[in-house]
Amino acid sequence: MKPEDINAEIERLIETEDEKALENFMIDHFSELPEEDQKDLLFALYTDAVERLAKEAAIMDIQKRGIEVIEKVEAIRNILKQENSSG
């Protein structure tokens, strides 16, 4: 593909707001992009992956804390049941 055709297709895909199609096009035509664009694309994909991992880690931390709270509540509930049944 000619550089102007690649740019035209990228612009068209941006206008459609189809991120997956744009990503696939960029990957499929990666070697045809100018070196500077290749660097920018790699950086963008890398930062996107890092952001996703950070969000996943935050979600996992929240889930872990939620489980800990549930376990503590369950332990308190069991203690209260024992006290009510023996008193």
N, C-alpha and C positions, 0 to 999 in steps of 0.2 A: 504494500500500500504506500502511496505517496504521503509525505508528511502533511500536506494540506488536506488529504482525504481522512487521515487519522484525526487531525484537529477538528474537522467538520463532524466526524462521527462522535467524537468526545463531546463536542458542544451539543449535538442532538441528544445524546444520552443524558447529559446534564439537564437539559430542558425537560426531558420526560420524567426526571427525578427517580429513575430506576437505578438505584445504587448497585444492585447485584449485577445488572447488565453492564453497567459502566465498569465495575470491578473486573468482570469476566473479559470485557473487551481490552482493558488495560493489560491484563495478564497475558491474553492471547497475542497481543501486539507489543509486548514489552520490549523485545529486542529491536523493534523498529522505531522506538522512541529515541529522541536525543538523550545523550548521557545525563544531562542535567535533569531532565524529566524522569529518567530512570531512578536517579538518586532521590528525587522528591517523592516519587511513588513508593520506593522502598521505605523511606522515612515515615511516610504517612501510614503504610501498612504496619510498620513496626510499632508506632505510637498507638495505633488503634488496638493492636494486640495487647500491648501493655495496659492500656486503659481497661480493656475487657477483663484481663486477669486481675487487675486491682478491684474492679467491681465484684468479680466472682469471689475474691478473697474477703471483701467486706461482707458480702451476703453470707458466706460460710461462717464468718465470725459472729454475725447476728444470729444465725441459726444455732451455733454452738452455745451462745449465751442464752438463747431461748430454751434450749434443752436443759441447761443447767438450772434455770429458773423453774422449769416444770418439775425437775427432779427434787428441788428444794421444797416446792409447794407440796408435792406428793409426800415427801418425808414428814413435813409438818402436819399434813392431813392424817397420816398414819399415827403420829404421836397423839394428836387430838382424839382420834378414834379409840386408841388404847386407854387414854385418860378417862374418856367418857364411859367406856365399858367397864373399867375397874372402879369407878367412883360413884 
